[in-house]
Amino acid sequence: HYFPRSGVRFLLNGESIVEFKQNTRPFTKFSGEFNWNFSPNSFHTISFNLFAGTSINGLPIYEQFRLGGPIDLPGYYRNELWSNHAFSAGASYRFKILIKWHVLAGISMASVGNGQHFIRGISTGLVTATPIGPIQFMYGWSDDERQQFYFSLGYDF
């Protein structure tokens, strides 16, 4: 269900790759995600999101954590920033305006890399669910003067 109205989701991941042959680069990485949704009534939903990821020994580029997009880092392209370490936290408010359409507004802060600099952003837009997945028209701004329009059709994979 694309528009959860209540509930908690908590995910923990750990992965360790050992050196097997010359072409294998060993690494270890850990990540966690927390999402909490609640609705005071049938038209309004408030969500909180938290993500953290770190690694030991550095990561090959194809395994690095990625941030960017209307939810975790507004104003940046989707998955624009890559690093061995990443953190994002945010909150969003969604309310129904028509039968299937919702307005979504969110705030977030994120750090990619050594955690010395946090980027803050806000986003807003229209979203709806369809049989082939959600449709989103979003716009995001960051505190480092970046802006981005987002359009998506269907689920992330």
C-alpha positions in Angstrom: 0.0 0.0 0.0 1.6 3.2 -1.1 -0.1 5.6 1.3 0.3 4.0 4.7 -1.9 5.6 7.4 -0.5 3.9 10.5 2.2 1.6 11.6 5.9 1.2 12.2 8.5 -0.3 9.9 12.0 -1.0 11.2 14.7 -2.6 9.0 18.3 -3.5 10.0 20.8 -4.8 7.4 24.3 -6.1 7.7 26.5 -7.4 5.0 30.1 -8.6 5.0 32.0 -9.7 1.9 35.3 -11.6 2.5 38.2 -11.8 0.1 37.7 -14.8 -2.1 39.8 -14.3 -5.2 42.0 -11.5 -6.4 39.0 -9.5 -7.9 37.0 -9.5 -4.7 37.2 -6.4 -2.5 36.3 -7.2 1.1 33.9 -4.8 2.9 31.4 -4.7 5.7 28.4 -2.4 5.8 25.4 -1.8 8.2 22.3 0.2 7.7 19.0 0.8 9.5 15.7 2.4 8.6 12.8 3.5 10.8 9.4 4.7 9.5 6.4 5.7 11.7 3.0 6.8 10.3 -0.1 7.9 12.1 -3.3 9.5 11.1 -5.4 11.6 13.5 -8.3 11.2 11.0 -9.1 9.9 7.5 -7.7 13.0 5.7 -4.4 13.6 7.4 -1.3 11.5 7.9 2.0 12.4 9.6 5.2 10.4 8.9 8.6 10.3 10.5 11.6 8.7 8.6 15.1 7.9 9.8 18.0 6.2 7.8 21.6 5.6 8.9 24.3 3.6 7.1 28.0 3.1 7.7 30.8 0.8 6.5 34.1 -0.6 7.6 37.1 -0.7 5.2 35.2 1.5 2.7 32.8 0.4 0.0 33.1 -0.3 -3.7 31.3 2.4 -5.6 28.4 0.1 -6.5 27.7 -0.6 -2.8 27.9 3.0 -1.5 24.9 4.5 0.2 22.9 7.0 -1.9 20.9 10.0 -0.9 18.9 12.5 -2.9 15.3 13.1 -3.9 12.1 14.6 -2.7 11.9 12.7 0.6 15.5 12.2 2.0 17.3 15.1 0.4 15.1 17.7 -1.4 16.8 19.9 -4.0 19.2 17.1 -5.1 18.7 14.6 -7.9 17.5 11.2 -6.9 20.5 9.2 -5.5 22.9 12.0 -6.4 25.2 11.9 -3.4 27.1 8.6 -2.7 29.3 7.7 0.2 30.6 5.1 2.7 28.5 6.8 5.4 25.0 8.4 5.2 22.3 9.7 7.5 18.9 11.2 6.9 15.9 12.2 9.1 12.7 13.8 8.1 9.0 14.3 8.7 6.1 14.7 6.3 2.5 15.6 6.3 0.1 14.2 3.8 -3.6 15.2 3.4 -6.3 14.2 0.9 -7.6 17.0 -1.3 -9.6 15.0 -3.9 -10.9 11.4 -4.0 -7.4 9.9 -4.9 -5.1 12.9 -4.8 -3.0 14.0 -1.8 -0.8 17.0 -1.1 2.5 16.0 0.5 4.9 18.3 2.3 8.1 17.3 4.1 11.2 18.5 5.8 14.5 16.6 6.1 18.1 16.9 7.0 20.8 14.6 5.7 24.6 14.1 5.8 26.7 12.1 3.4 30.3 11.3 4.2 32.0 12.2 7.4 28.9 13.8 9.1 30.5 17.2 9.4 27.9 19.0 7.3 24.1 18.6 7.3 22.0 19.6 4.4 18.4 20.6 5.2 15.6 20.7 2.7 11.8 21.0 2.2 9.6 19.5 -0.4 6.0 19.7 -1.5 3.8 18.2 -4.3 0.9 16.2 -5.4 0.7 12.4 -5.3 -1.8 9.7 -6.2 -2.0 5.9 -6.4 -2.8 4.2 -9.7 -3.0 0.5 -10.7 0.6 0.7 -12.0 1.9 2.4 -8.9 2.1 6.0 -7.5 2.4 9.1 -9.6 4.3 12.0 -8.0 4.8 15.6 -8.9 7.1 17.1 -6.3 9.4 20.1 -5.9 12.3 20.3 -3.4 14.5 23.1 -2.0 17.7 22.7 0.0 19.5 25.2 2.3 22.4 25.3 0.0 20.2 26.9 -2.7 19.5 23.8 -4.8 16.1 23.3 -6.3 14.7 20.3 -8.2 11.4 19.2 -9.8 10.6 15.5 -9.5 8.2 13.4 -11.5 7.8 9.6 -11.0 5.5 7.0 -12.2 5.5 3.6 -10.5 7.4 2.0 -7.6 11.1 2.2 -6.9 13.0 -1.0 -7.6 
